[in-house]
Amino acid sequence: MRIFRWDFQLHFFWGFVLTLQGVWWPPFFAAGIAVTVIKEALDLWSKKHWCWGDFWYGILGSITALIYLYVGCNRLNWR
């Protein structure tokens, strides 16, 4: 059950949701990745610890959202 930790799910979810918001405001396409990197940098500064699990789950959430949007837009012929 170590893979399904709540904090990993949270990082995946916010990376996914922030990136999906790019449909309405394009700078949000990069927000999922940017927020993940900034959050981990702040953790490194304040706690002296960088969590690679949090980082990779946030990035994975953003990539999943981009794939979801790409496939969905192509399927609906949005251009």
C-alpha positions as CSV (number, residue, x, y, z in Angstrom):
1,M,0.0,0.0,0.0
2,R,3.0,2.3,0.0
3,I,2.3,3.3,-3.6
4,F,-1.2,4.5,-2.8
5,R,-0.3,7.0,0.0
6,W,-2.6,9.9,0.4
7,D,0.1,12.5,-0.1
8,F,1.1,10.9,-3.4
9,Q,-2.6,10.9,-4.5
10,L,-2.8,14.6,-3.5
11,H,0.2,15.5,-5.6
12,F,-1.1,13.6,-8.6
13,F,-4.6,15.2,-8.2
14,W,-3.4,18.8,-8.0
15,G,-1.0,18.3,-10.9
16,F,-3.9,16.8,-12.9
17,V,-6.5,19.4,-12.0
18,L,-4.2,22.5,-12.4
19,T,-3.2,21.3,-15.8
20,L,-6.8,20.6,-16.8
21,Q,-7.6,24.3,-16.0
22,G,-5.4,25.2,-18.9
23,V,-8.5,24.7,-21.1
24,W,-9.9,28.0,-19.6
25,W,-6.6,29.9,-19.1
26,P,-3.6,28.7,-21.0
27,P,-0.9,29.5,-18.3
28,F,-2.4,26.7,-16.3
29,F,-1.1,24.1,-18.7
30,A,2.3,24.6,-17.0
31,A,0.8,25.2,-13.5
32,G,0.7,21.6,-12.5
33,I,4.4,21.1,-13.1
34,A,5.3,24.6,-11.7
35,V,3.4,24.1,-8.5
36,T,5.0,20.7,-7.9
37,V,8.5,22.0,-8.4
38,I,7.9,25.1,-6.3
39,K,6.3,23.1,-3.5
40,E,9.2,20.7,-3.4
41,A,11.7,23.5,-3.5
42,L,10.0,25.1,-0.5
43,D,10.1,21.7,1.3
44,L,13.8,21.5,0.6
45,W,14.3,25.0,2.0
46,S,12.1,24.6,5.1
47,K,12.4,20.9,5.9
48,K,15.8,20.2,4.3
49,H,14.1,17.3,2.4
50,W,13.2,16.8,-1.2
51,C,10.6,14.0,-1.7
52,W,11.0,12.4,-5.1
53,G,7.7,10.5,-4.7
54,D,5.8,13.8,-4.4
55,F,7.7,15.3,-7.3
56,W,7.1,12.4,-9.7
57,Y,3.4,11.9,-8.8
58,G,2.8,15.7,-9.4
59,I,4.6,15.5,-12.8
60,L,2.7,12.3,-13.6
61,G,-0.6,14.0,-12.9
62,S,0.3,16.9,-15.2
63,I,1.4,14.5,-18.0
64,T,-1.8,12.5,-17.6
65,A,-3.9,15.6,-17.9
66,L,-2.1,16.7,-21.0
67,I,-2.6,13.3,-22.6
68,Y,-6.2,13.3,-21.6
69,L,-6.7,16.7,-23.2
70,Y,-4.8,15.8,-26.3
71,V,-6.7,12.6,-26.9
72,G,-10.1,14.2,-26.0
73,C,-9.5,17.2,-28.3
74,N,-8.5,15.1,-31.2
75,R,-11.4,12.8,-30.7
76,L,-13.8,15.7,-30.7
77,N,-12.0,17.4,-33.6
78,W,-11.2,20.5,-31.6
79,R,-8.5,22.6,-33.1
